[in-house]
Amino acid sequence: MATLGGCLSSTVSRLNLLLARPTFTYTTTALRALRKQHQEEQHRQFNFTNLFTPFNSLSAKLSTSQFNSFENQTPTVCNGDGLLVLGIETSCDDTAAAVVRSNGEILSQIVCSQADLLARYGGVAPKMAEEAHAKVIDQVIQGALNKANLTGKDLSAVAVTIGPGLSLCLRVGVRKAREIAGNFQLPIIGVHHMEAHALVARLIEKELQFPFMALLISGGHNLLVLALDLGHYIQLGTTIDDAIGEAYDKTAKWLGLDMRKSGGPAIEELAREGNAESVNFSIPMKQHKDCNFSYAGLKTQVRLAIASKNIDADIPIVSASSEDRRSRADIAASFQRTAVLHLEERCERAIEWALKIDASIKFLVVSGGVASNQYVRTRLDQVVKSKGLQLVCPPPSLCTDNGVMVAWTGIEHFRVGRFDPPPPADEPEDAVYDLRPRWPLGEEYAEGRSEARSLRTARIHPSLTSLIKGSEQHHP
């Protein structure tokens, strides 16, 4: 993975928070044609290689007004390993791009971190994050294409995260993706950020087939889902307030740790020096027998413990006395132990629920930025094995936000005909984009509904699963 140095500086920001109606377009005839071809190939035991077309030649004929006419055409069949998809990710605080081939080969991966901004503000500042994205997006994407030895003309499609995430940040990536797709007349695939975290495991683990479970843990999300099929998810549990990554970041800030590493790695490193049983933090939501998460209360407990030890966050950890450092390490270790015990408890229950729904489940995927934490992986591996399942974790570079997961998810949906036509090459600068900052992944499991849920429901888009189900019912 390449990292672009010195990529963060402020520029004048144009604030344009635009929320558009969802326009989840599917080429239904392409879907039927591809499925029919796939079935015929499997029936005749042919090599599964000449199934999907990159659509480079076809896309030149497509425009928004002409797209419906494509429903009466059968796509040309070519090498299924020949698709080349550019993935663009700007949902939060990393600017990322990658080029991935449909056989799973990662041709390039570029990530530009906003670590300096995180350290300066103690977290993500949306306006500053948007400015940082806008500053480097061209450089990141060109770097990904250069590393892959490709130009826009070589691509088959462009995939971009459209939600969930910060509207200001999402808009930077979507605008650039549409510019590239319009200039080269390429299909464009809008990607769900959390689905991408789950599906990237299928790029790494070839035996990972549907159905499987996924625990997606990051700075903004805690999500337990049962993945029944591509685009079809049952939400077993989610966060009702703060996510685990947010709790790690705030704890690291209050302990005076180096936030340039981000909170998770900083806490994990310091916790190795501490006694995890020295501070008796309460495990969140013990009284709620569901699979939802809450870390707001644990954050309060940590803050009170820090105050009781008279720890001054303005004194960085490197300048702390040996006694002060020991106190900080004990709090870090105790916090991490309690935070992960909450994950363990929820995962145990979710596995039991999921196996009642489908007893054939064999894998639990753990992905998202917090899944890079080795302590988290080790503890969850024990839980999963005790339930007779296998843990699948992408490598750390694919757990944090990245373009590979977006490109791969785009490939999976493109193969079954889920994409939008090329946007106009002369799209106006003030165009209203389809951004979905609050976008559920799956439909909520009835038994998992919790009276403790405090999530605001205003301006939430219909879930990805409900949109796909609706499309399939309308175009069987």
C-alpha positions in Angstrom: 0.0 0.0 0.0 1.4 3.4 -0.9 0.9 6.4 1.3 1.0 10.0 0.0 3.1 12.1 2.4 2.4 15.8 3.1 -1.1 15.6 1.6 -3.0 17.4 4.3 -3.5 21.2 4.2 -6.5 23.5 4.5 -8.1 25.0 1.4 -11.2 27.3 1.1 -14.2 25.0 1.4 -17.4 25.3 -0.6 -20.0 23.9 1.7 -22.7 22.3 -0.3 -24.7 19.8 1.7 -26.9 18.2 -0.9 -29.0 15.2 -0.1 -30.7 13.7 -3.1 -33.4 11.2 -3.6 -32.1 7.7 -3.9 -31.8 6.6 -7.5 -30.8 3.0 -7.2 -30.8 2.0 -10.9 -30.5 -1.6 -12.0 -30.1 -3.0 -15.4 -32.6 -5.8 -15.1 -32.2 -7.4 -18.5 -28.4 -7.4 -18.0 -29.1 -9.2 -14.7 -31.3 -11.8 -16.3 -28.8 -12.3 -19.2 -25.8 -12.7 -16.9 -27.7 -15.1 -14.6 -28.9 -17.2 -17.6 -25.4 -17.3 -19.1 -24.0 -18.3 -15.7 -26.5 -21.1 -15.3 -25.8 -22.4 -18.8 -22.1 -22.4 -18.2 -22.4 -24.3 -14.9 -24.8 -26.8 -16.5 -22.3 -27.5 -19.3 -19.4 -27.5 -16.9 -17.6 -24.9 -18.9 -14.8 -22.8 -17.5 -16.3 -19.9 -15.6 -14.2 -17.3 -17.3 -16.0 -15.8 -20.3 -19.1 -14.6 -18.5 -18.9 -10.9 -17.9 -18.2 -8.0 -20.2 -16.2 -4.9 -19.2 -18.7 -2.8 -21.1 -16.0 -0.4 -22.4 -17.3 -0.6 -25.9 -21.0 -0.6 -24.9 -20.7 2.3 -22.5 -19.9 4.7 -25.2 -23.4 4.2 -26.5 -25.1 4.9 -23.2 -26.5 8.0 -21.7 -29.1 8.7 -19.0 -31.8 9.2 -21.6 -30.7 6.1 -23.6 -30.2 3.7 -20.7 -33.6 2.1 -20.8 -33.0 1.0 -24.3 -30.2 -1.2 -23.0 -32.8 -3.4 -21.4 -33.5 -4.9 -24.8 -29.9 -5.8 -25.5 -27.9 -8.8 -24.4 -24.4 -7.8 -23.2 -21.4 -9.1 -25.0 -19.7 -11.9 -23.1 -16.0 -11.7 -22.5 -13.3 -12.9 -20.0 -14.7 -12.7 -16.5 -11.3 -12.0 -15.1 -10.9 -9.0 -17.4 -13.0 -6.4 -15.5 -11.0 -3.5 -14.2 -12.7 -1.4 -11.6 -11.5 1.8 -9.9 -12.7 2.1 -6.3 -12.9 5.5 -4.6 -13.5 6.0 -0.8 -14.0 9.3 1.0 -16.7 8.6 3.5 -14.8 9.8 6.5 -11.1 10.8 7.1 -9.1 8.7 4.6 -8.8 9.5 0.9 -8.4 6.2 -0.9 -8.4 4.7 -4.4 -7.6 1.3 -5.8 -7.8 -0.6 -9.0 -8.9 -4.3 -8.7 -9.3 -6.9 -11.3 -12.4 -9.2 -11.2 -10.2 -12.2 -10.5 -9.3 -10.6 -7.1 -5.9 -9.2 -8.2 -5.2 -5.9 -6.5 -3.3 -3.8 -9.1 -2.9 -0.8 -6.9 -3.9 0.7 -3.6 -3.3 4.3 -2.4 -4.5 5.7 0.9 -3.9 9.3 2.1 -4.4 9.5 5.9 -5.6 12.6 7.8 -3.7 11.6 10.9 -2.4 15.2 11.4 -5.9 16.5 11.4 -7.1 13.8 13.8 -4.3 14.7 16.2 -5.0 18.4 15.9 -8.8 18.2 16.5 -8.9 15.0 18.6 -11.3 13.4 16.1 -12.8 14.0 12.7 -13.8 17.6 11.9 -16.1 17.2 8.9 -15.3 20.6 7.2 -11.6 20.1 7.6 -11.9 16.5 6.4 -13.7 17.6 3.3 -11.0 20.2 2.5 -8.3 17.5 3.0 -10.2 15.2 0.6 -10.6 17.9 -2.0 -6.9 18.7 -1.8 -5.6 15.3 -2.6 -8.3 13.4 -4.4 -6.8 13.9 -7.9 -3.4 12.9 -6.7 -4.7 9.8 -5.0 -6.7 8.6 -8.0 -3.9 9.3 -10.5 -1.5 7.5 -8.2 -3.7 4.4 -8.2 -4.0 4.5 -12.0 -0.3 5.0 -12.4 0.7 2.2 -10.1 -1.6 -0.1 -12.0 -0.1 1.2 -15.3 -3.6 2.1 -16.6 -5.5 5.1 -17.8 -9.2 5.8 -17.5 -9.7 4.3 -21.0 -8.7 0.9 -19.6 -11.3 0.8 -16.9 -14.5 -1.2 -17.0 -16.4 0.8 -14.4 -16.0 3.1 -11.4 -17.2 2.2 -7.9 -17.6 4.9 -5.2 -18.9 5.0 -1.7 -22.2 6.9 -1.5 -22.9 6.2 2.2 -23.1 5.9 5.1 -20.6 8.6 6.1 -20.1 12.4 6.3 -22.0 14.2 3.6 -19.3 16.7 3.0 -16.7 13.9 2.6 -18.9 11.6 0.5 -19.6 14.4 -2.0 -15.9 14.8 -2.8 -15.5 11.2 -3.8 -18.9 11.0 -5.7 -18.2 14.1 -7.6 -14.8 12.8 -8.8 -16.1 9.4 -9.6 -18.9 10.8 -11.7 -16.4 13.1 -13.5 -14.2 10.1 -14.4 -17.1 7.9 -15.4 -18.6 10.7 -17.5 -15.3 11.5 -19.3 -14.7 7.9 -20.2 -18.3 6.8 -20.5 -18.0 4.2 -17.8 -20.8 2.6 -15.8 -20.8 3.7 -12.1 -21.6 1.7 -9.0 -22.7 3.3 -5.8 -21.3 1.3 -2.9 -22.5 0.9 0.7 -19.5 1.5 3.0 -20.4 -1.2 5.5 -21.2 -3.8 2.9 -17.7 -3.1 1.4 -16.1 -3.8 4.8 -17.9 -7.2 4.8 -17.4 -8.2 1.2 -13.7 -7.5 1.0 -13.2 -10.7 3.1 -14.5 -12.6 0.1 -11.6 -11.2 -2.0 -9.2 -12.6 0.6 -10.9 -15.9 1.6 -12.0 -17.7 -1.5 -14.0 -20.3 0.5 -16.2 -17.6 2.1 -19.6 -18.1 0.5 -23.1 -16.9 1.5 -24.5 -17.2 4.1 -22.0 -15.8 6.6 -22.0 -13.5 9.6 -20.2 -10.2 9.9 -19.2 -8.0 12.8 -18.3 -4.6 11.4 -16.5 -2.3 13.9 -15.1 1.1 13.2 -15.0 4.7 14.5 -18.6 5.3 13.5 -20.2 1.9 13.3 -20.9 -1.3 15.3 -22.9 -3.7 13.2 -23.7 -7.4 13.5 -25.3 -8.8 10.3 -26.2 -12.1 8.7 -25.3 -11.9 5.1 -27.7 -14.2 3.3 -26.7 -13.2 -0.2 -25.2 -10.3 -2.1 -27.2 -7.2 -1.1 -29.4 -9.2 1.3 -28.6 -8.7 5.0 -30.4 -9.2 8.3 -29.3 -6.7 11.0 -28.9 -8.5 14.2 -27.5 -5.6 16.2 -26.1 -2.1 15.9 -24.9 0.7 18.1 -27.5 2.7 20.0 -25.1 5.6 20.6 -21.3 5.6 20.2 -19.3 3.0 18.3 -16.3 1.2 19.8 -13.8 3.1 17.6 -15.2 6.4 18.9 -14.6 5.1 22.5 -11.1 4.1 21.7 -10.3 7.5 20.1 -11.8 9.5 23.0 -10.0 7.3 25.6 -6.7 7.8 23.8 -7.2 11.5 23.7 -8.1 11.8 27.4 -5.0 9.7 28.3 -2.7 12.0 26.3 -1.7 9.5 23.7 -0.3 10.2 20.2 -3.5 10.4 18.1 -1.5 10.3 14.9 -1.6 6.6 15.3 -5.4 6.9 15.8 -6.9 5.8 19.1 -7.1 2.1 18.6 -3.4 1.3 18.0 -2.4 3.8 20.7 -4.6 2.2 23.3 -3.6 -1.3 22.3 0.1 -0.5 22.6 -0.2 1.2 26.0 -2.6 -1.5 27.3 0.2 -4.1 27.1 1.9 -2.3 30.0 -1.2 -2.2 32.2 -3.3 -4.5 34.5 -6.6 -5.1 32.7 -8.3 -5.9 36.1 -7.1 -2.8 37.9 -10.1 -0.7 37.2 -13.5 -2.3 37.5 -15.5 -0.9 34.6 -19.0 -2.2 34.1 -19.8 -4.0 30.9 -22.4 -2.0 28.9 -26.0 -3.2 28.5 -25.7 -6.4 30.5 -29.4 -6.2 31.3 -30.4 -6.0 27.7 -30.7 -9.5 26.1 -30.2 -8.3 22.5 -27.2 -7.8 20.2 -27.1 -4.0 20.2 -24.1 -2.0 21.4 -23.5 1.0 23.6 -20.2 2.7 24.4 -21.4 6.1 25.7 -21.6 4.9 29.3 -18.2 3.2 29.2 -16.7 6.5 28.0 -18.2 8.2 31.0 -16.7 5.6 33.3 -13.3 6.1 31.7 -13.4 9.8 32.1 -14.3 9.5 35.8 -11.4 7.1 36.3 -9.0 9.4 34.6 -10.2 12.3 36.8 -9.8 10.2 40.0 -6.2 9.6 39.1 -5.5 13.3 38.3 -4.2 12.5 34.9 -3.6 15.6 32.8 -4.2 14.9 29.1 -2.2 18.0 28.2 0.9 16.1 29.4 1.7 13.7 26.6 2.4 10.1 27.6 6.0 10.4 26.6 6.5 13.1 29.3 4.5 11.3 32.0 6.2 10.1 35.2 6.6 6.3 35.7 3.7 6.3 38.2 1.5 8.4 35.9 2.3 6.2 32.9 1.4 3.1 35.0 -2.0 4.6 35.9 -2.7 5.5 32.3 -1.7 2.0 31.2 -4.0 0.4 33.7 -6.9 2.5 32.6 -6.1 1.7 28.9 -6.0 -2.1 29.6 -9.1 -2.1 31.7 -11.0 0.0 29.1 -9.9 -2.3 26.3 -10.9 -5.5 28.3 -14.4 -4.1 29.0 -14.9 -2.8 25.5 -14.1 -6.1 24.0 -16.1 -8.1 26.5 -19.1 -6.2 25.3 -18.3 -7.3 21.7 -17.8 -10.9 22.9 -21.1 -11.0 24.7 -23.0 -9.6 21.7 -21.3 -11.9 19.2 -22.1 -15.0 21.3 -25.8 -14.1 21.2 -25.8 -13.1 17.6 -24.2 -16.4 16.5 -27.0 -18.3 18.4 -29.7 -16.2 16.6 -28.0 -16.6 13.2 -27.7 -20.3 13.5 -31.5 -20.5 14.2 -32.1 -18.7 11.0 -29.6 -20.7 8.9 -27.7 -23.6 10.4 -25.3 -23.8 7.5 -23.3 -20.7 8.6 -19.6 -21.5 8.9 -17.9 -18.1 9.1 -17.9 -14.9 11.0 -16.2 -12.0 9.3 -14.7 -9.3 11.5 -13.8 -6.2 9.6 -13.6 -2.4 9.9 -10.8 -0.3 11.4 -11.1 -1.7 14.9 -10.6 -5.2 13.5 -7.0 -4.3 13.0 -6.6 -4.6 16.7 -4.8 -7.9 17.5 -6.4 -8.1 21.0 -9.8 -7.8 19.5 -9.0 -10.5 16.9 -7.6 -12.9 19.5 -10.6 -12.6 21.9 -13.2 -12.9 19.1 -11.4 -15.9 17.6 -11.9 -17.7 20.9 -15.6 -16.9 20.9 -16.2 -17.9 17.3 -14.3 -21.2 17.8 -16.4 -22.0 20.9 -19.5 -21.8 18.7 -18.0 -24.0 16.0 -17.4 -21.3 13.4 -14.3 -19.9 11.7 -13.1 -16.3 12.1 -12.2 -14.4 8.9 -10.3 -11.1 9.3 -9.0 -9.2 6.3 -5.4 -8.0 6.7 -5.1 -4.7 8.6 -4.6 -2.7 5.4 -8.0 -3.9 4.2 -9.8 -3.4 7.5 -9.3 0.3 7.7 -11.1 2.4 5.0 -9.6 1.7 1.6 -10.4 1.7 -2.1 -9.9 -2.0 -2.6 -13.0 -2.9 -0.6 -15.0 -0.4 -2.7 -13.7 -1.7 -6.0 -14.3 -5.3 -5.0 -17.9 -4.6 -3.9 -18.4 -2.8 -7.2 -17.2 -5.8 -9.0 -19.6 -8.1 -7.1 -22.6 -6.0 -7.9 -21.6 -5.2 -11.5 -21.4 -8.9 -12.2 -25.2 -9.3 -11.5 -26.1 -6.1 -13.4 -26.4 -3.6 -10.5 -24.9 -0.4 -11.8 -25.9 3.0 -13.1 -25.2 4.3 -16.6 -22.4 6.7 -17.4 -23.2 10.2 -16.1 -23.1 13.1 -18.6 -19.5 14.3 -19.3 -20.6 17.9 -18.9 -22.4 17.5 -15.5 -22.8 20.9 -13.8 -20.6 21.8 -10.9 -23.6 22.3 -8.6 -25.2 18.9 -9.5 -27.3 17.2 -6.8 -25.7 13.9 -6.0 -27.1 10.8 -4.5 -25.5 10.8 -1.0 -26.7 8.6 1.8 -25.0 9.6 5.0 -27.4 7.6 7.1 -28.0 4.4 5.2 -28.8 1.1 7.0 -27.3 -2.0 5.5 -30.0 -4.6 6.3 -33.4 -5.2 7.6 -33.7 -5.4 11.4 -34.2 -8.8 12.9 -37.5 -8.8 14.8 -36.0 -10.4 18.0 -33.2 -7.9 17.9 -35.3 -4.8 18.4 -34.3 -3.1 21.6 -36.2 -0.7 23.8 -32.8 0.9 24.5 -32.3 2.0 21.0 -31.9 5.8 20.9 -30.9 6.2 17.2 -32.5 9.1 15.5 -34.5 7.9 12.5 -34.9 11.2 10.6 -33.5 11.4 7.1 -32.4 7.7 7.1 -32.5 6.2 3.6 -34.2 2.9 3.1 -31.8 0.0 3.7 -29.7 -1.4 0.9 -31.5 -4.7 1.4 -34.9 -3.2 1.0 -33.9 -1.3 -2.1 -32.6 -4.4 -3.7 -35.6 -6.5 -2.7 -37.9 -3.8 -4.1 -36.0 -3.8 -7.4 -36.1 -7.6 -7.7 -39.8 -7.7 -7.0 -40.4 -5.0 -9.7 -38.1 -6.8 -12.2 -38.2 -10.5 -11.4 
